[in-house]
Structure formats: structure tokens, C-alpha cells
């Protein structure tokens, strides 16, 4: 009889005790998106109202910004390999602070707003891979899902609170708002400068002396699955605001976002152990099914449908996004920072494609007076496109697994030859 599968420590045992630097990093994972989401969710309104840009142009600007913010993560991962995790985070925050300063100056010279937005996205691209790698540095594989999900929970909490604080001021008093966000980022940057380094060495000097290309060692299936997941999810992210405000109100749209963020904050840490043990194929099936169901429900257009659809989509992405990162870490021989950067590149490609293609499709539906069909088409893609991943799955070598386990399920001894913290 095979041995019972080891379930690993519980969530509390996995996270505690936390060191001072990790507590600060988790606090920063809340404060940074708090400041960012006091501004960024309203950029479409700001660019349209303040600069007089057409919505088509605004869509292109936001698509480019999304591409930079996500795909630039691969550069952030490589930079962290070269100069270290702490220094990369500090420089990334300097760049992002400069971007928010540019938004403040754009109140005097409006065209600067576009370049300031891109600069803030560059800072985000450089920061996140190093942040995630620092968070799990030296942590064994069984505890990594808990740390990653705790970071995601803090990030989503900041994303939820930011728009609620800034909503009344973003158009009436943008100068004070941008100044407050810039001050917040200056303080967070100063705190990061005091973090200890990671053993004083670059994490990959001994293993990767030749500095391979940015995509070397990429885990093909998790990379493709992440790109597809973000492509489908960003139909919701990009276009729900227009759809929901027309059918309810901007306040109700904020409620939908709050529900989604709350689900990530509460559910992902609690489910992180289950997601870690879940076979990869099952995780993909559960995640994409959740996205399909949620997008289809949105087509009804009622307030109840907006809430239910947002909840289903969020539950799907909780499984997909965490499992894809864990699987990429397991399969790739590269450092954590590089792996997270590669996954961010996949996310950026998916988000950009969603903005460009989805924008055209939503525009067609709007002109035809049937925007509900946009969500049904997106739901159909959730069911039709994931089977294409099976072709990649067949091309990846099967690894032997212990009795009673499944391919893609992380086990106690299944570390893929990686050193924890790499």
C-alpha cells in the first residue's frame, strides 16, 4: 500500500514566526498597490477627461502600459540576478516614484501623463519578480504557497482599499492625491533600502556563470497556461468597468471589485495547500472552468450577475495564477526571480492581447447594441483554447512520481532538484 500523501504544515505554521524584514515586505505588498490603485484604475477617466483622448487611443495607451508592466518583469528578474534582490527593489521603487511625480507634474503639462504612466509601469515590472523571490528566499517548497498567497493577499487588499480612498478625489483634487501617493512611495523606498541583502551574493553566480538568455530554461507549459489565463481574465479586468457602470453605477462597480479582492485575500491563503497538492491538469481544468462560468454569467447584465460572475472569475484565477507560478518554479532550473519574470512576461503578452483584441470585439458589440455577446464569446474561448495546451503537455517529459501521486502535484520530496530560495 502506498504511503499517505504528506499534506504539509497548516497555513499558520507555514507563515510564522515572521522575521522583521518579511513583515515589512508583506506590509509593503499592501502599501504599494494601495498607492498605485489610488491612481491607476482611474487613468482611463483621467486621460479621457483631462487630456481629451478618444477612448480608442486610451485603450491603446492602457494596452501598452499593461504590456510594459507585466512583460517587463522578465527584465526585472534578470536584473535581480545581476545586482541582487534588495537593490533591484530599491531601483524599481525609485523609478515608480518618479512616475507618480510625473503624474503630479502632468497637471501643469498634460502630455507628460502618458510617459509618467509608462514609467510607473516600468517600476512595477522591475519590482515584482524581486519582491516574490525575496519573500520565498530560503523557504522550503512546502511553505512557499503560503508565503506567495500571503503576498498576493496583501497585494489584493491594497488594490481593494486604494480605489475606495481615492474615488472622491481623483478628479476633484488630483494634485493632493498624486502628492500623497508620491510621498507614500518615497517612504516605502527608504524602508526597502534598509532591508538586509540575500546572503550578500547573487543567487545564481555559482549555478549560472554564463548568464543565459532571458527565456533560457522557461517552463513551457506553465508559461503558455499563464499567458492564456491572463488573456482570458483581462477581458474582465479591462472591460467590466464600462459594462458595469452602464448597467448599475460606478459605486456598484467598486463593490464588485471589493468582492473580488476580498475573495483573493481570504480564499487563496486558505486554499494554498490544496492548490499545491492539486494535480496540474486538474488545476487547469478547475481554473478555466471557473473563468468560463463567470464570463458567461456576466452576459446577463444584472447586478446579481455582475457579483456572481466576478466571484466565479476570481475563484478561477485564484487557482490558475498560484498553480502556474508553483509549477513554473518546480519545472525550471532558473532562479526564482528569473522564473517569476518569465511568468510576468507571459502575463503581459496575454493582457496586451486581451486589450487589443478584446477592445475591438467589445466595440463591435457596443455598436451592435449587444455587449452581452462579448462575454459569451470570451466564455467560449475559455472552453475552446485550453485544450490546445494538451499539445504542450504531451511534449513535456513525464517525471516519475511517488505511488498515489499525480503528474504536476508537488510532493514532499518533489523539488525538481532546486535549492530552496533559488
TANOR-V264993 format. One record per backbone hydrogen bond with DSSP energy under -1.0 kcal/mol. NH is the residue of the N-H (numbers start at 0). CO is the residue of the C=O. Records with the same first field share a line. If there is no record, write none. Layout:
BEGIN
NH->CO / CO
END
This chain:
BEGIN
13->9
14->10
15->11
22->18
23->19
24->20
25->21
26->22
27->23
28->24
30->26
31->27
33->29
34->30
35->31
36->32
38->35
39->35
41->38
42->39
45->41
46->42
47->43
48->44
49->45
52->46
57->53
58->54
59->55
60->56
61->57
62->58
63->59
64->60
65->61
66->62
67->63
68->64
69->65
70->66
71->67
72->69
73->70
75->71
76->72
77->73
78->74
79->75
80->76
81->77
82->78
83->79
87->83
88->84
89->85
90->86
91->87
92->88
93->89
94->90
95->91
96->92
97->93
98->94
99->95
100->96
101->97
102->98
103->99
104->100
105->101
106->103
107->104
108->104
111->108
112->109
115->111
116->112
117->113
118->114
119->115
120->116
121->117
122->118
123->119
124->120
125->121
126->122
127->123
130->126
131->127
132->128
133->129
134->130
135->131
138->135
142->139
146->142
147->143
148->144
149->145
150->146
151->147
152->148
153->149
154->150
155->151
156->152
157->153
158->154
159->155
160->156
161->157
164->160
165->161
166->162
168->165
169->165
172->168
176->172
177->173
178->174
179->175
180->176
181->177
182->178
183->179
184->180
185->181
186->182
187->183
188->184
189->185
190->186
191->187
192->188
193->190
194->191
198->196
200->197
204->201
207->203
210->207
215->212
217->214
222->218
223->219
224->220
225->221
226->222
227->223
228->224
229->225
230->226
231->227
232->228
233->229
234->231
235->232
236->232
237->233
238->234
239->235
242->238
243->239
244->240
245->241
246->242
247->243
252->248
253->249
254->250
255->251
256->252
257->253
258->254
259->255
260->256
261->257
262->258
263->259
264->260
265->261
266->262
269->265
270->266
274->270
275->271
276->272
277->273
282->278
283->279
284->280
285->281
286->282
287->283
288->284
289->285
290->286
291->287
292->288
293->289
294->290
295->291
296->292
297->293
299->296
300->297
305->301
306->302
307->303
308->304
309->305
310->306
311->307
312->308
313->309
314->310
315->311
316->312
317->313
318->314
319->315
320->316
321->317
322->318
323->319
324->320
325->321
326->322
327->323
328->324
329->325
330->326
331->327
335->421
338->334
339->335
340->336
341->337
342->338
343->339
344->340
345->341
346->342
347->343
348->344
349->345
350->346
351->347
352->348
353->349
354->350
355->351
356->352
357->353
358->354
359->355
360->356
361->357
362->358
363->359
364->360
365->361
366->362
367->363
369->364
372->369
373->370
375->371
376->372
377->373
378->374
379->375
380->376
381->377
383->379
384->380
387->384
388->385
389->386
390->387
392->388
393->389
404->401
408->405
409->275
414->412
417->414
421->418
END
